[in-house]
Amino acid sequence: MKTHNLAAALASAIAAGVILHHGSASADALDAIKARGTLVVGTKADYRPFGLRDASGAIVGFEPDLAKDIANRLGVKLELVPVVATNRISLLTEGKLDLVIATMNITPERRKLVDFIEPAYYASGVNALAPKSQHLHVWQQLRGRPVCMIEGAFYNAEIKQRYDPVIVSFKSTNEVYSALKGGTCVAVAYDDTAIIGQLQNPEWQDYEMPLSSILVEPWGMAVRLGETRFEELLSNLIKEWHRTGRVQELEKTWHIPASAFADEMHRRYLENQ
């Protein structure tokens, strides 16, 4: 009988320990950040103006500024870690980052690995880079005309079907930009946020991004699966950014053209306050 009671008590203790462990795990990220006194955020350092190195080597930009806002809200220091598309999720899931803010589109496949914070904080689409002398205003002006694109890009078929340009394919961005400057095509169809960064270089002062972006997809901040307290805090902060116009303010700070996404989210959360 005593042996049975001892075994039962041991089993109960183990079960309680498991429950306690899992209960604390859900709070690990937020508690660990505050205990550490530092928020570790993965962000781009090579994607002007959303994340880049300044003259001193520090990472600055639109997304680092959002990360600073989060650190300030938590009352902790900020550590920015440069990431690229191939390692941003793995560094997060391995526990080397608390949060990723790195121009990451929300996809079903990625949702299996990380939790995305709702609502999205920004979005990107497809646009055209063209000489100002082309006087482009609408996508339909590309019909039957040569347009440079990256070979295998997901939007090539869609643009072909909608606007019927003559697609001239290249394997790299450097090749498409060179072809545009050489007059091989009248425009380059590419990610609008990448074009924004390109246009901030003086050598592209005679070019523009004149069309309305299409195929717009949201960007999500990502945390490890199950970090519900941290997710709630971030969700509320993003809603506040949209309501107060913080995202639009940062667009102006970093010379980013006003986006339809930011304007729509501002209206939505201003109405719902």
N, C-alpha and C positions, 0 to 999 in steps of 0.2 A: 504493500500500500504506500509506504514511504517512497519506495523507488518510483512508483507510478506518479505520486505527487511531485517528486523532484523532476521527473521527465516532463510533466505537464508544465511545471513552473518554468523550466528551461526553455521549452517550446514557446511559451508565452513571452518570455523575455526576448528571445530571438525575433519573434514576430513583431514585438514592440520596437525593437531596434531597427528592423527593416522599415517599419512605418515611419519611425523618426528620421531615418536616413533619407527616405524618399521625400518626406515632408520638407526637410531642410534643403534637399537638392533643388526644389522648385524656387527656393529663395537664394540659392548659392550665388548667382551672378550679381544681383543687386547688393547683397550683404558683403560679398568678396570685394566688390568695387569700393564700397564705403570703408571697409576695414583696411584695404590697401591704400586708399586715398588717391587712387589713380584709375581713370577710365582708359582702357586700351582699345583703340578703334583702328580697323583696317580701312585704308582709303587709297585712292589712286595718287600717284606722284608724277604721272606722265600723261595726264589727260587735261590739258588746259581748256578752260579755266576752272574745271571742276575739282582738280587736284593736281598741283605742280610744285616744283621746287623753286623757291625764290633765290635771290643772289647769295644768301647766306647758307643755302642748302636746306632750309626749313620747308616743310610741306605746308602749302597754303592753298586757298581756293574756296569755291562755293561749298563743297562738302566738308572740308576741314572747319569751316565757320559753323556749320550745323553741329559738328562734333563738339566744338567749343561751347555752344549753347547747352548741349546735354551735360557736359562736364560741369558747367557753371550751375545748372539746375541741381545737380547732385552734390555740389560743393566739394568737388575733387579736382585734381590735376588731370591734364589730358596728355596721353601718349599716342602719337600717330604712327602707325606701322604701314609702310608702303606695300600694297598688294597689287596683283594682276588677276586677270580673269581665271587663270588656271589654278591659283592657290588661295583665293579669298575665302572660299567655303571650307576647304580643308583646314586652314589656319584657325577658323572659327570653331569647327567641330572638335579640333584637337585641344581646344582650351587656350590657345595662344592669343586669342582676341576675345574681347567682351562683345563686340559689335562690329558689323561691317556696313560702311556707307561708301559704296564704291561703284557707282553707275551700273547697278545690277538690276536687270529686268526680272520681273517675277514670272516664273514658269512652273508648271506642275511638277517637273522633274526636280527642280531646286526645292520645292516645298516639301519633298520627302526627306530632305537633308537638314533644312533649317526652317525656322519660323520667320515669316516676313511680317513686319509691323504694318498694321492697317490704321489709317489710310496710307497710300503711297505719298512720298514727299516730293517726287518729281517724275518726269517722263521724257522719253525721247522718241523720235520718229525718223522718217526719211525725208530728205529735202534735196535740193540741187545747189551745187556751187557753179557759178557761171560768170563770165566776164560781164561787167556792167554794160558794155557795148551791145550785148545781145538783147537787152531790154525785155527780159523774161518776166512775165507776171502770173501766168497760169501754166499748169502742167501740160495742157493741150497744145501749147506752142512747141513741144518737143516731138510731136507726131512726125514721123518720117525723117527725123534728124538724128545725127550720131550722138549718142550719150555714152560716156565712159562709166563702166561699173566694175565692181570686184567680181571676179569669176566665182560663181556658186553662192552669191549673196541671196538670202532668203527672199528679198523683195524684188529681185530681177523679174521673175515671172509675172508678179502682180503688176509691176509698172508696165511691162510689155503688153499685158492684156488690157490695161486701162487706157494707156496713152500711145501705144505703138511706136516708140522710138526705134531707131536702129541701134541695137546694143553693141558696143565695142568693149569686149571683156579683157581684163588684165588680172594678174595674180596678186598684185600688191597695191597698197594705197600710193606709194611713191610713183608707181607706174601710171596710175590714173591721173595723178596730179601733173606729172610730166607731160602726159598726152594732152591734157587740157591746155596747158601753157603752150604746147606746140601746135595747137589748132586742130588736133585730130578729132575733137568732139566739141560740141557747143556747150556742154555741161557735164558735170560729174554727179551722179545720183549716189548719195551716201548718207550715213547717220548724221542727223542734223546737229547733234552736240559736238561731233568731231569736226564738222564744218565750222562751227562757231569758233572753236579753238584755232583752226587754220586761218580764219579771217583776222585773228588777233595778231598775226605775224605781218610786219610791214610789207613783205614781198607780195602779199595778196590784196593790197589796197585797191587795186583796179577790179576786184571781183566782189561778188555778193551772193547772199542766200535769199533769192527773191520770191520763192514760192511758199505756199502754205504746207506745213509738214503733214505727211500722210503716214498711215500705219503706226500711229503713236501707241507706245506701250509703257506702262508705269515702271518706275524704279522703286525698289523696296529696301528698307533697312533690314538687316538680318541678324537674328540672335540664335543661340542654340535652342534646340527643341525643348519645350516645356518651361521656359523661363517666364512664367505668366506675370509675375510682379513687375519685372523689368519691361515686358511687352506693354503692360497697361500704362506705365509711366511714359514710355516712348510714344505710344499712341496718342495720349492726351497732349503731349508736347507738340507732336506734328499737327494735330488739330488746331492748337494754339497758333503755330506758325502760319497755317493757312488763314485762320480767322483774322490775325493781326496784320497780314501782308508781309511777314518776315521773308518768305520765299521770294516775293517780288522785289523786296528791298535788296536781297542778295543778288538777284539778277542784275540790278542796276550797278551794284558795287563791282561786280565782275564782268561788266559790259556784255551781258548775255541778253539777246533780244527777248522782249516780253513773250512768254509762252502762253498759248491758249490754255494749257493744263493749269498753270499757276493761277491765271485769272479766273478760271472756272471753279477751282477749289476754294479760292478766296471768297467768291460769291456764295458758294454752297455753305461754307462754315460761318460766314457772316450772317446769313439768313437763319441758320440753325442755333445761334447762340442764345 
